[in-house]
Amino acid sequence: AYVGSPTIHYSRLRLAGLREVAQAMGGSVKAFESPADFLAARVHEPALKAVACASDSIARYLIEQVGLAGFRVPEDLVVLGFDDDPFQSSLSQVPITSVVLAGGRIGYEAMRLLHRWLLGDRPAPATSLVPPTHVEVRRSTDMLAVQDPRMADWLALFSENLREIRTAEELARRAGVSRRVLERHFRAAIDRGVYAEMTRQRVNRAISLMRETTWSLQQIADACGFGDARTFSLTFRRVMGETPAAHRRRLVTPHRRSSGPEI
């Protein structure tokens, strides 16, 4: 689904782009003008599990309203924003995954066109589209889409309690099934075992906390259920190919500015 005003130009363009991609993949995108319209439809259409918003401010408001309606992000609904606005993400109840725009390139193209106008070269009006650079992944989309309702519940159970649930046996106990049954369902639904999925979620949560907080690595290790900083470091390096400290340094390094020929 998509939430954004049809009267705003950039909102219409973003919806058109999403629909183009969805159609290429054999899907479709339902559009809603406001979070209230989306939530009214979500009550009657529980299959609406993912929503892109025209901006991070809309995404933040939607996340707030989803919580008031008794739903959870990302367990019941994954939310994507646009613009990668750190202010909106910091205020959000759940950090927002967002499409990052190429701000430097957009500014350069605007100045290039203005320069042509000042020189008397008046090109015909046209839309110049600058593709985004990447998607900054945060907590609001950290959820797998699965068809098995029991799997969805088990994934949500671990996501909400990954600090306390340290082993696959503990997850099976809380889920009320045997370790073997749990393993079979995980491999059938997401093509990996329970331990591998638990590790994936822990590492992703750690990355989010490194990005969104100033916590020490020990605090992050505790919050994500690694137990201690050494286990955290070894696991993180095995999965990501670098230490948590090295990864955090890369996260805080400013993006390189877009370059272009001088005007």
C-alpha positions as CSV (number, residue, x, y, z in Angstrom):
1,A,0.0,0.0,0.0
2,Y,1.0,3.6,-0.3
3,V,0.0,6.7,1.7
4,G,0.4,10.1,0.2
5,S,-1.6,13.1,-1.2
6,P,-2.5,12.9,-4.9
7,T,-2.4,16.7,-5.0
8,I,1.4,16.9,-4.3
9,H,3.6,16.4,-7.3
10,Y,6.5,14.4,-5.7
11,S,3.9,12.2,-4.0
12,R,2.3,11.3,-7.3
13,L,5.8,10.5,-8.8
14,R,6.7,8.3,-5.9
15,L,3.5,6.3,-6.2
16,A,4.0,6.0,-10.0
17,G,7.5,4.6,-9.4
18,L,6.2,2.1,-6.8
19,R,3.4,0.9,-9.1
20,E,5.9,0.4,-11.9
21,V,8.1,-1.8,-9.8
22,A,5.1,-3.7,-8.3
23,Q,3.6,-4.4,-11.8
24,A,7.0,-5.6,-13.1
25,M,6.9,-8.1,-10.2
26,G,3.3,-9.1,-10.8
27,G,1.9,-7.1,-7.9
28,S,-0.1,-4.0,-7.3
29,V,-0.1,-1.0,-5.0
30,K,-3.3,0.4,-3.3
31,A,-3.1,4.1,-2.7
32,F,-4.6,6.0,0.3
33,E,-4.6,9.8,0.8
34,S,-4.1,9.6,4.6
35,P,-3.0,7.3,7.4
36,A,-6.7,7.3,8.6
37,D,-7.9,6.0,5.2
38,F,-5.2,3.3,5.3
39,L,-6.1,2.1,8.8
40,A,-9.8,2.0,8.0
41,A,-9.0,-0.3,5.1
42,R,-6.5,-2.3,7.1
43,V,-9.2,-3.4,9.5
44,H,-11.1,-5.1,6.7
45,E,-8.0,-6.1,4.7
46,P,-5.5,-7.8,7.0
47,A,-3.5,-8.8,4.0
48,L,-2.2,-5.2,3.8
49,K,1.1,-6.0,5.6
50,A,3.4,-3.3,4.1
51,V,3.0,0.4,3.4
52,A,5.2,3.0,1.8
53,C,4.6,6.7,2.8
54,A,5.3,9.8,0.7
55,S,7.5,11.2,3.4
56,D,9.1,10.3,6.8
57,S,6.7,12.7,8.5
58,I,3.7,10.7,7.2
59,A,5.4,7.5,8.1
60,R,5.9,8.7,11.7
61,Y,2.3,9.7,12.1
62,L,1.2,6.4,10.6
63,I,3.3,4.5,13.1
64,E,1.7,6.4,16.0
65,Q,-1.8,5.7,14.7
66,V,-1.0,2.0,14.1
67,G,0.0,1.7,17.7
68,L,-3.2,3.4,18.9
69,A,-5.2,1.0,16.8
70,G,-3.5,-2.0,18.5
71,F,-1.2,-3.0,15.7
72,R,2.6,-3.4,15.9
73,V,5.4,-2.1,13.7
74,P,7.0,-4.1,12.2
75,E,5.4,-7.3,13.5
76,D,2.0,-6.6,12.0
77,L,2.9,-3.9,9.5
78,V,6.1,-2.8,7.9
79,V,6.5,0.9,7.1
80,L,8.8,2.6,4.6
81,G,9.3,6.4,4.4
82,F,11.0,8.8,2.0
83,D,13.7,11.5,2.5
84,D,15.7,9.9,5.4
85,D,14.8,12.7,7.8
86,P,16.8,12.0,11.0
87,F,14.5,14.4,12.9
88,Q,11.4,12.4,12.1
89,S,13.1,9.1,12.7
90,S,14.4,10.2,16.1
91,L,10.8,11.2,17.1
92,S,9.2,8.1,15.8
93,Q,8.2,5.3,18.2
94,V,9.9,3.0,15.8
95,P,13.0,4.1,13.8
96,I,11.9,4.6,10.2
97,T,13.4,2.8,7.2
98,S,13.6,5.4,4.5
99,V,14.6,6.0,0.9
100,V,17.6,8.3,0.8
101,L,17.5,11.0,-1.9
102,A,20.6,12.2,-3.8
103,G,20.4,15.7,-2.4
104,G,23.7,16.8,-3.8
105,R,22.9,15.7,-7.3
106,I,19.5,17.2,-7.1
107,G,21.0,20.5,-6.1
108,Y,23.6,20.3,-8.8
109,E,21.0,19.6,-11.5
110,A,18.9,22.5,-10.3
111,M,21.9,24.9,-10.4
112,R,22.9,23.7,-13.9
113,L,19.4,24.4,-15.2
114,L,19.4,27.9,-13.5
115,H,22.8,28.6,-15.0
116,R,21.5,27.8,-18.5
117,W,18.6,30.2,-18.0
118,L,20.9,33.0,-16.8
119,L,22.9,32.5,-20.0
120,G,19.8,32.9,-22.1
121,D,19.4,29.2,-22.9
122,R,15.8,28.5,-22.1
123,P,15.1,24.8,-22.6
124,A,11.5,23.6,-22.8
125,P,10.0,22.7,-19.4
126,A,10.7,19.1,-18.6
127,T,10.9,16.8,-15.5
128,S,14.5,15.8,-14.6
129,L,14.3,12.7,-12.4
130,V,17.3,11.9,-10.1
131,P,17.2,8.4,-8.7
132,P,17.7,7.9,-4.9
133,T,21.0,6.6,-3.6
134,H,19.8,3.7,-1.4
135,V,17.4,2.6,1.3
136,E,18.5,3.3,4.9
137,V,17.2,0.2,6.7
138,R,15.9,0.7,10.3
139,R,13.5,-1.1,12.6
140,S,10.2,-0.3,10.9
141,T,10.8,-2.9,8.2
142,D,12.8,-5.5,10.2
143,M,10.2,-8.3,9.7
144,L,9.9,-11.2,7.3
145,A,6.7,-11.7,5.3
146,V,5.5,-15.3,5.9
147,Q,2.3,-17.0,5.0
148,D,2.2,-19.4,8.0
149,P,0.4,-17.5,10.8
150,R,2.2,-19.5,13.5
151,M,5.5,-18.6,12.0
152,A,4.5,-15.0,12.0
153,D,3.7,-15.2,15.7
154,W,6.9,-17.0,16.5
155,L,9.0,-14.4,14.6
156,A,7.2,-11.6,16.4
157,L,7.7,-13.4,19.8
158,F,11.4,-13.5,19.3
159,S,11.6,-10.0,17.9
160,E,9.8,-8.6,20.9
161,N,11.9,-10.6,23.4
162,L,15.3,-11.1,21.8
163,R,17.1,-9.9,25.0
164,E,15.5,-12.6,27.1
165,I,15.3,-15.5,24.6
166,R,18.9,-16.6,24.3
167,T,18.4,-20.1,22.8
168,A,16.3,-21.9,20.2
169,E,15.1,-24.2,23.0
170,E,13.8,-21.2,25.0
171,L,12.0,-19.9,21.9
172,A,10.4,-23.4,21.4
173,R,9.3,-23.5,25.0
174,R,7.6,-20.1,24.8
175,A,6.1,-21.0,21.5
176,G,4.6,-24.2,23.0
177,V,6.2,-26.6,20.5
178,S,9.2,-28.9,20.4
179,R,12.5,-27.7,19.1
180,R,12.2,-30.1,16.2
181,V,8.8,-28.7,15.2
182,L,10.1,-25.2,15.4
183,E,13.1,-26.0,13.3
184,R,10.9,-27.7,10.6
185,H,8.6,-24.7,10.4
186,F,11.5,-22.2,10.1
187,R,13.2,-24.1,7.3
188,A,10.0,-24.5,5.4
189,A,8.9,-20.9,5.7
190,I,12.2,-18.9,5.4
191,D,14.7,-21.5,4.3
192,R,17.0,-21.2,7.3
193,G,17.1,-22.6,10.8
194,V,16.0,-21.1,14.1
195,Y,19.5,-20.2,15.2
196,A,20.4,-18.5,11.9
197,E,17.2,-16.4,12.1
198,M,17.8,-15.5,15.7
199,T,21.3,-14.4,14.8
200,R,20.1,-12.4,11.8
201,Q,17.6,-10.5,14.0
202,R,20.1,-9.8,16.7
203,V,22.7,-8.4,14.3
204,N,20.1,-6.3,12.5
205,R,18.8,-4.9,15.9
206,A,22.4,-4.2,16.9
207,I,23.0,-2.2,13.7
208,S,19.9,-0.2,14.3
209,L,21.0,0.6,17.9
210,M,24.5,1.6,16.7
211,R,22.8,4.0,14.2
212,E,20.1,5.4,16.5
213,T,21.8,5.5,19.9
214,T,25.1,6.4,21.6
215,W,25.0,3.2,23.7
216,S,28.3,1.4,24.4
217,L,28.9,-1.9,22.6
218,Q,28.3,-3.7,25.9
219,Q,24.9,-2.1,26.3
220,I,24.0,-3.0,22.7
221,A,25.2,-6.6,23.3
222,D,23.0,-6.8,26.4
223,A,19.9,-5.3,24.6
224,C,20.2,-7.7,21.7
225,G,20.7,-10.8,23.8
226,F,24.3,-11.5,22.9
227,G,25.2,-11.7,26.6
228,D,28.6,-10.1,26.5
229,A,30.7,-7.8,24.2
230,R,33.1,-10.6,23.1
231,T,30.3,-12.9,21.9
232,F,28.7,-9.9,20.2
233,S,31.9,-9.0,18.4
234,L,32.7,-12.5,17.2
235,T,29.1,-13.1,16.0
236,F,28.9,-9.7,14.3
237,R,32.3,-10.2,12.5
238,R,31.2,-13.6,11.3
239,V,28.0,-12.3,9.8
240,M,29.1,-8.8,8.6
241,G,32.8,-9.3,7.9
242,E,33.9,-6.5,10.3
243,T,33.8,-5.7,14.0
244,P,30.9,-3.8,15.5
245,A,33.4,-0.9,16.3
246,A,34.5,-0.7,12.6
247,H,30.9,-0.8,11.5
248,R,29.8,2.0,13.8
249,R,32.7,4.2,12.5
250,R,31.4,3.7,9.0
251,L,27.8,4.6,10.1
252,V,28.9,7.9,11.5
253,T,31.1,8.8,8.6
254,P,29.3,11.5,6.5
255,H,28.1,10.5,3.1
256,R,30.4,11.8,0.4
257,R,29.0,14.7,-1.4
258,S,27.8,14.3,-5.0
259,S,30.4,15.7,-7.3
260,G,30.0,17.2,-10.7
261,P,31.7,19.5,-13.1
262,E,31.9,23.1,-12.0
263,I,29.3,25.4,-13.4
